[in-house]
Amino acid sequence: MIVDLNEKRKKQVENIICKKVAWHFWLVLIVWVIVLLVAIVAECCAKTDSVAKMIGENIDKFYDLVVTISTILTAAVVFFYGIIDSKRLGVANRTIISYYVGGYTIPIWFMLTLINLLILCLCINAEYVYVAVAETGYLFLLQLGIIFLILMSTSYRKHIKAICKIEKKQLLLMLECVENDEEPPWIYMVHHMESIAGSDSLFLDKSQMICELLKVPLKVENQTGVYWKKVIYKYYYQNLSELFGRISAEQELEKIYEILYEFAQENAQRSLDDESRSICILVNSAILNAALDSGTVGKSGFCKCFINKYVNDEMRNKQIILFYLFHELMCGRNINIIDEQTIKSLNFVGELKEELEEMEDECRDFWEIWAEQYRISIETSTVGFSNAMCTLEGKNQKSYPMMYIKNLLRKKER
């Protein structure tokens, strides 16, 4: 896989997270042009002055209303720019409005209202009644639209929706990179999970946002295959490693664990075919591996409870074998994380050797995803996998971590 990031990918990330304008902006400009053209045509084609005269007599009242709303709008814009750098769930309001409608949309729309006020004033003085009416209606709706955007950008539900939308776009960009044998531009992406973990928000708000972020990949439709698996694994592993790394308080960690237990349970219920079951096991593997690799407090108890209680019976044996194999990878990176009590407490049912023979190809697929995550060479990865599998099957004793695990299992049986 190509490690060097090219400028194209960096620019794509910037376009996702630093959007300047959105379709809302262009819609307003197009509507403005259409309204002006229609009003000018109506002005030119008007054959009677009675309607124009009646409208002209009352236009001043509507003009006063628009000016009053403009005053309110100005106060709202000043207020918005006063809180634009304030953060909620670790993400600034400036970023959210950029996600939602683009960073330039509100200031340009505001300038557009000031320009339209001048045009409206000139039209009234020149007695261009139809144009004045069209401008009044358009200006009124534009002002309400700006106030609506400002209110929505500070809404908690919109906050969650906007972040999840960006996460989905970043996820699809990662998929595109993997399909083109490029390194996903993770370093340039916004790591919302880490930002949320480090924020000062109420944990209730944080927990809701974490739940929504965990569901983002599962809402992407019609994606299968090895590339998608690589992306999903990286998404969960990287995000949860950062989450565990930022949260050190045991009370909050326990709540995070509860969220992951519930997520695993819901994910298992969606696994109705072989492909979805494989994805479910992969996601569980990413969660467990992130906990082990990050060294989070209480990781042993979390892994034991996660596997024994929240992984389906039909998937549990596979999950445990993958859990064993990941220890081989960790020990290869000089990280000694084998916990005796955790290994002994896992509820494996049946013969280990028989289960290994049935899922050897699947284990190899998972192993390759892990090895690529840690940038382990193909030769080293192949030897490590072979030694681990053969040791677990009893064909040789070349893997010391797997030998240690097998000895622990023998003690458990006695």
C-alpha positions as CSV (number, residue, x, y, z in Angstrom):
1,M,0.0,0.0,0.0
2,I,1.3,3.5,-0.9
3,V,2.0,5.4,2.3
4,D,2.7,8.8,0.9
5,L,-0.4,11.0,0.8
6,N,-0.9,12.9,-2.4
7,E,-2.3,16.4,-2.7
8,K,-5.5,15.2,-4.3
9,R,-6.5,13.2,-1.2
10,K,-5.6,16.0,1.1
11,K,-7.7,18.4,-0.9
12,Q,-10.6,15.9,-0.8
13,V,-10.4,15.8,3.0
14,E,-10.4,19.6,3.2
15,N,-13.4,19.8,0.9
16,I,-15.3,17.5,3.2
17,I,-14.4,19.2,6.5
18,C,-13.9,22.8,5.4
19,K,-16.7,23.3,2.9
20,K,-17.2,26.9,1.9
21,V,-20.7,26.9,0.4
22,A,-23.4,24.3,-0.1
23,W,-26.4,23.9,-2.4
24,H,-28.4,26.2,-0.1
25,F,-26.2,29.1,-1.2
26,W,-26.7,28.5,-4.9
27,L,-30.4,27.9,-4.5
28,V,-30.8,31.4,-2.9
29,L,-28.9,33.0,-5.8
30,I,-30.9,31.2,-8.4
31,V,-34.2,32.1,-6.8
32,W,-33.2,35.7,-6.5
33,V,-32.4,35.9,-10.2
34,I,-35.7,34.2,-11.1
35,V,-37.7,36.4,-8.8
36,L,-36.1,39.6,-10.2
37,L,-36.7,38.5,-13.8
38,V,-40.3,37.6,-13.2
39,A,-40.9,40.9,-11.4
40,I,-39.3,43.0,-14.2
41,V,-41.4,41.2,-16.8
42,A,-44.5,41.8,-14.8
43,E,-43.6,45.4,-14.4
44,C,-43.1,45.8,-18.1
45,C,-46.3,43.9,-19.1
46,A,-48.6,45.6,-16.5
47,K,-51.6,47.1,-18.5
48,T,-53.5,48.7,-15.6
49,D,-52.3,50.9,-12.8
50,S,-55.1,50.0,-10.3
51,V,-53.4,46.9,-8.8
52,A,-50.0,48.7,-8.8
53,K,-51.5,51.7,-7.1
54,M,-53.1,49.6,-4.4
55,I,-49.9,47.7,-3.8
56,G,-47.9,50.9,-3.8
57,E,-50.0,52.4,-1.1
58,N,-49.2,49.6,1.3
59,I,-45.6,48.7,0.4
60,D,-44.2,51.1,3.0
61,K,-45.7,48.9,5.7
62,F,-44.0,45.8,4.4
63,Y,-40.8,47.7,4.0
64,D,-40.9,48.7,7.7
65,L,-41.4,45.1,8.6
66,V,-38.4,44.0,6.6
67,V,-36.3,46.7,8.1
68,T,-37.4,45.6,11.6
69,I,-36.4,42.0,10.8
70,S,-33.1,43.2,9.4
71,T,-32.4,44.8,12.8
72,I,-33.2,41.5,14.5
73,L,-31.1,39.6,12.0
74,T,-28.1,41.8,12.6
75,A,-28.3,41.1,16.3
76,A,-28.6,37.4,15.6
77,V,-25.6,37.4,13.3
78,V,-23.5,39.3,15.9
79,F,-24.6,36.8,18.5
80,F,-23.7,33.9,16.3
81,Y,-20.2,35.2,15.6
82,G,-19.8,35.8,19.3
83,I,-20.3,32.0,20.0
84,I,-18.9,30.7,16.7
85,D,-15.7,29.4,18.4
86,S,-17.6,27.9,21.3
87,K,-17.4,24.1,21.4
88,R,-20.0,21.5,22.1
89,L,-19.0,17.9,22.3
90,G,-15.5,19.1,21.4
91,V,-16.5,20.5,18.0
92,A,-16.8,24.2,17.4
93,N,-20.0,25.9,16.1
94,R,-17.9,27.2,13.3
95,T,-17.1,23.7,12.2
96,I,-20.7,22.6,12.5
97,I,-22.0,25.4,10.3
98,S,-19.3,24.6,7.8
99,Y,-20.5,21.0,7.8
100,Y,-24.2,22.1,7.5
101,V,-24.2,24.9,4.9
102,G,-20.6,25.9,4.3
103,G,-18.4,28.5,6.1
104,Y,-19.2,31.3,3.6
105,T,-23.0,30.9,3.3
106,I,-24.2,32.9,6.3
107,P,-21.9,36.0,5.7
108,I,-22.7,36.1,2.0
109,W,-26.4,35.7,2.6
110,F,-26.2,38.5,5.2
111,M,-24.5,40.8,2.7
112,L,-27.1,39.9,0.2
113,T,-29.9,41.1,2.6
114,L,-28.1,44.5,2.9
115,I,-27.8,44.8,-0.9
116,N,-31.5,43.9,-1.3
117,L,-32.5,46.5,1.2
118,L,-30.9,49.1,-0.9
119,I,-32.5,47.7,-4.1
120,L,-35.9,47.6,-2.4
121,C,-35.5,51.2,-1.3
122,L,-34.6,52.4,-4.8
123,C,-37.5,50.4,-6.3
124,I,-40.0,52.0,-3.9
125,N,-38.7,55.5,-4.7
126,A,-38.8,54.8,-8.4
127,E,-42.3,53.3,-8.0
128,Y,-41.3,50.0,-9.5
129,V,-44.1,48.3,-7.6
130,Y,-43.9,44.7,-8.8
131,V,-40.1,44.6,-8.4
132,A,-40.5,46.1,-4.9
133,V,-43.1,43.5,-3.9
134,A,-40.9,40.7,-5.2
135,E,-37.9,42.1,-3.4
136,T,-39.9,42.4,-0.2
137,G,-41.1,38.8,-0.3
138,Y,-37.7,37.5,-1.2
139,L,-35.9,39.5,1.4
140,F,-38.3,38.5,4.1
141,L,-37.8,34.8,3.3
142,L,-34.0,35.2,3.1
143,Q,-33.9,36.9,6.5
144,L,-35.9,34.1,8.1
145,G,-33.6,31.5,6.3
146,I,-30.5,33.0,7.9
147,I,-32.1,33.1,11.4
148,F,-33.2,29.5,10.8
149,L,-29.6,28.4,9.9
150,I,-28.2,30.1,13.0
151,L,-30.7,28.4,15.3
152,M,-30.2,25.0,13.6
153,S,-26.4,25.3,13.8
154,T,-26.7,25.5,17.6
155,S,-29.2,22.6,17.8
156,Y,-27.9,19.5,19.5
157,R,-29.8,17.1,17.2
158,K,-28.5,19.0,14.2
159,H,-25.0,18.8,15.7
160,I,-25.2,15.0,15.8
161,K,-26.6,14.7,12.3
162,A,-24.0,17.0,10.8
163,I,-21.1,15.1,12.4
164,C,-22.4,11.7,11.4
165,K,-22.9,13.0,7.8
166,I,-19.2,14.1,7.7
167,E,-18.1,10.8,9.3
168,K,-19.8,8.9,6.5
169,K,-18.1,11.0,3.8
170,Q,-14.7,10.5,5.5
171,L,-15.5,6.7,5.6
172,L,-16.3,6.6,1.9
173,L,-13.1,8.5,1.1
174,M,-11.1,6.0,3.1
175,L,-12.7,3.2,1.1
176,E,-11.8,5.0,-2.2
177,C,-8.2,5.2,-1.0
178,V,-8.0,1.6,0.0
179,E,-9.5,0.5,-3.3
180,N,-6.7,2.5,-5.1
181,D,-4.0,0.9,-2.9
182,E,-3.4,4.2,-1.1
183,E,-3.0,5.0,2.6
184,P,-6.2,6.5,4.0
185,P,-5.6,10.1,4.9
186,W,-6.5,9.5,8.6
187,I,-4.0,12.2,9.8
188,Y,-5.9,15.0,8.0
189,M,-9.4,13.8,8.9
190,V,-11.4,15.2,11.9
191,H,-11.3,12.6,14.7
192,H,-14.7,13.3,16.2
193,M,-14.6,10.4,18.7
194,E,-11.4,11.8,20.2
195,S,-12.8,15.3,20.3
196,I,-15.9,14.1,22.1
197,A,-13.9,12.1,24.6
198,G,-11.9,15.2,25.5
199,S,-14.8,17.6,25.7
200,D,-16.3,19.1,28.9
201,S,-19.9,18.2,27.9
202,L,-22.2,16.2,30.0
203,F,-21.5,12.5,29.7
204,L,-25.1,11.9,28.6
205,D,-24.5,14.1,25.5
206,K,-21.2,12.4,24.9
207,S,-22.7,8.9,25.1
208,Q,-25.4,9.7,22.6
209,M,-22.9,11.0,20.2
210,I,-20.6,8.0,20.6
211,C,-23.5,5.7,20.0
212,E,-24.3,7.5,16.7
213,L,-20.7,7.4,15.5
214,L,-20.5,3.7,16.2
215,K,-23.5,3.1,13.9
216,V,-22.2,5.2,11.0
217,P,-20.4,2.3,9.0
218,L,-23.4,0.0,9.5
219,K,-25.7,2.6,7.8
220,V,-23.6,2.6,4.6
221,E,-25.4,0.3,2.1
222,N,-24.2,-2.0,-0.6
223,Q,-20.6,-2.3,0.6
224,T,-19.0,-5.7,0.9
225,G,-15.6,-7.3,0.2
226,V,-12.1,-7.2,1.6
227,Y,-11.6,-3.4,1.0
228,W,-14.7,-2.5,3.0
229,K,-13.6,-4.8,5.8
230,K,-10.2,-3.1,5.9
231,V,-11.9,0.3,6.2
232,I,-14.4,-0.8,8.8
233,Y,-11.7,-2.3,11.0
234,K,-9.5,0.9,10.7
235,Y,-12.6,3.1,11.5
236,Y,-13.5,1.2,14.7
237,Y,-9.9,0.4,15.8
238,Q,-8.6,3.9,15.4
239,N,-11.6,5.7,16.8
240,L,-11.8,3.5,19.9
241,S,-8.1,3.5,20.5
242,E,-8.3,7.3,20.6
243,L,-11.4,7.2,22.8
244,F,-9.8,4.8,25.3
245,G,-6.7,6.9,25.3
246,R,-8.5,10.1,26.2
247,I,-10.8,8.7,28.9
248,S,-9.0,7.7,32.1
249,A,-11.7,8.1,34.8
250,E,-13.0,4.6,35.7
251,Q,-16.6,5.8,36.1
252,E,-16.7,7.1,32.6
253,L,-14.9,4.1,31.2
254,E,-17.5,1.8,32.7
255,K,-20.2,3.8,30.9
256,I,-18.2,3.5,27.7
257,Y,-18.0,-0.2,28.2
258,E,-21.8,-0.4,28.7
259,I,-22.3,1.5,25.4
260,L,-20.0,-1.0,23.6
261,Y,-21.8,-4.0,25.1
262,E,-25.2,-2.6,23.9
263,F,-23.7,-1.8,20.5
264,A,-22.3,-5.4,20.2
265,Q,-25.7,-6.8,21.1
266,E,-27.5,-4.7,18.5
267,N,-24.9,-5.5,15.9
268,A,-25.3,-9.2,16.4
269,Q,-29.0,-9.0,15.9
270,R,-28.4,-7.6,12.4
271,S,-26.1,-10.5,11.4
272,L,-28.4,-12.7,9.4
273,D,-26.1,-14.0,6.7
274,D,-22.5,-15.1,6.4
275,E,-21.3,-11.7,5.1
276,S,-23.0,-9.7,7.9
277,R,-21.7,-12.2,10.5
278,S,-18.2,-11.8,9.2
279,I,-18.5,-8.0,9.5
280,C,-19.9,-8.4,13.0
281,I,-17.0,-10.5,14.1
282,L,-14.6,-8.0,12.5
283,V,-16.2,-5.0,14.3
284,N,-16.1,-7.0,17.6
285,S,-12.4,-7.8,16.9
286,A,-11.6,-4.1,16.3
287,I,-13.3,-3.2,19.6
288,L,-11.4,-5.8,21.6
289,N,-8.1,-5.1,19.9
290,A,-8.4,-1.4,20.6
291,A,-9.0,-2.1,24.3
292,L,-6.0,-4.4,24.5
293,D,-3.7,-2.3,22.5
294,S,-4.6,1.0,24.2
295,G,-4.0,-0.5,27.7
296,T,-7.2,1.0,29.0
297,V,-8.1,0.5,32.6
298,G,-10.1,-2.7,33.2
299,K,-9.5,-4.1,29.7
300,S,-9.3,-7.7,31.0
301,G,-12.7,-7.5,32.6
302,F,-14.2,-5.7,29.6
303,C,-12.9,-8.3,27.1
304,K,-14.1,-11.2,29.2
305,C,-17.6,-9.7,29.7
306,F,-17.8,-8.6,26.0
307,I,-17.0,-12.1,24.6
308,N,-18.9,-14.2,27.1
309,K,-22.1,-12.2,27.4
310,Y,-22.5,-10.0,24.3
311,V,-21.2,-12.1,21.4
312,N,-23.7,-14.6,20.0
313,D,-23.1,-18.3,20.8
314,E,-22.7,-19.2,17.1
315,M,-19.9,-16.6,16.7
316,R,-18.2,-16.8,20.1
317,N,-15.7,-19.6,19.3
318,K,-14.5,-17.6,16.2
319,Q,-14.3,-14.5,18.3
320,I,-12.2,-16.2,20.9
321,I,-9.8,-17.7,18.4
322,L,-9.3,-14.3,16.8
323,F,-8.7,-12.9,20.3
324,Y,-6.0,-15.5,20.8
325,L,-4.4,-14.7,17.5
326,F,-4.2,-11.0,18.2
327,H,-2.0,-11.8,21.2
328,E,0.5,-13.3,18.8
329,L,0.5,-10.0,16.9
330,M,0.9,-8.0,20.0
331,C,3.8,-10.1,21.3
332,G,5.5,-9.7,17.9
333,R,5.4,-6.0,18.6
334,N,7.0,-6.5,22.1
335,I,3.7,-5.9,23.9
336,N,3.1,-8.5,26.5
337,I,-0.6,-8.4,27.2
338,I,-1.6,-12.0,27.9
339,D,-3.8,-12.0,31.0
340,E,-4.1,-15.5,32.6
341,Q,-7.5,-14.9,34.2
342,T,-9.1,-13.6,30.9
343,I,-7.8,-16.5,28.8
344,K,-9.1,-19.0,31.3
345,S,-12.5,-17.3,31.7
346,L,-13.5,-17.3,28.0
347,N,-16.4,-19.7,27.3
348,F,-15.0,-21.8,24.4
349,V,-17.3,-24.7,23.5
350,G,-16.0,-27.7,21.5
351,E,-12.6,-28.7,20.2
352,L,-10.1,-25.9,19.4
353,K,-8.4,-27.8,16.6
354,E,-11.7,-28.6,14.8
355,E,-12.8,-24.9,14.9
356,L,-9.4,-23.8,13.7
357,E,-9.6,-26.1,10.6
358,E,-13.0,-24.7,9.7
359,M,-12.1,-21.0,9.9
360,E,-8.4,-21.0,8.8
361,D,-9.2,-18.9,5.7
362,E,-11.2,-16.5,7.6
363,C,-8.5,-16.2,10.3
364,R,-6.0,-15.4,7.5
365,D,-8.2,-12.6,6.2
366,F,-8.4,-11.1,9.6
367,W,-4.7,-11.5,10.2
368,E,-3.9,-9.7,7.0
369,I,-6.1,-6.8,7.9
370,W,-4.3,-6.5,11.3
371,A,-0.9,-6.8,9.8
372,E,-1.6,-4.1,7.3
373,Q,-2.8,-1.9,10.1
374,Y,0.5,-2.2,11.8
375,R,2.5,-2.1,8.5
376,I,4.0,-5.5,9.1
377,S,5.8,-6.9,6.1
378,I,4.1,-9.7,4.1
379,E,6.9,-12.2,4.8
380,T,6.9,-11.5,8.6
381,S,3.1,-11.6,8.6
382,T,2.9,-14.9,6.8
383,V,5.5,-16.6,9.1
384,G,3.8,-15.2,12.2
385,F,0.3,-16.5,11.1
386,S,1.6,-19.9,10.2
387,N,3.4,-20.4,13.5
388,A,0.4,-19.2,15.5
389,M,-2.1,-21.5,13.7
390,C,0.2,-24.5,13.7
391,T,0.9,-24.1,17.4
392,L,-2.8,-23.8,18.2
393,E,-3.5,-26.9,16.1
394,G,-0.7,-28.8,17.9
395,K,1.5,-29.2,14.7
396,N,4.5,-27.4,16.2
397,Q,5.6,-25.2,19.1
398,K,7.1,-22.2,17.3
399,S,4.7,-19.6,18.7
400,Y,5.5,-18.8,22.3
401,P,2.3,-16.7,22.9
402,M,0.1,-19.5,21.6
403,M,2.0,-22.1,23.6
404,Y,1.4,-20.0,26.7
405,I,-2.3,-19.7,25.9
406,K,-2.6,-23.5,25.3
407,N,-1.0,-24.2,28.6
408,L,-3.4,-21.9,30.3
409,L,-6.3,-23.8,28.6
410,R,-4.9,-27.1,29.8
411,K,-4.8,-25.8,33.4
412,K,-8.4,-24.7,33.0
413,E,-9.5,-28.2,32.0
414,R,-7.9,-29.9,35.0
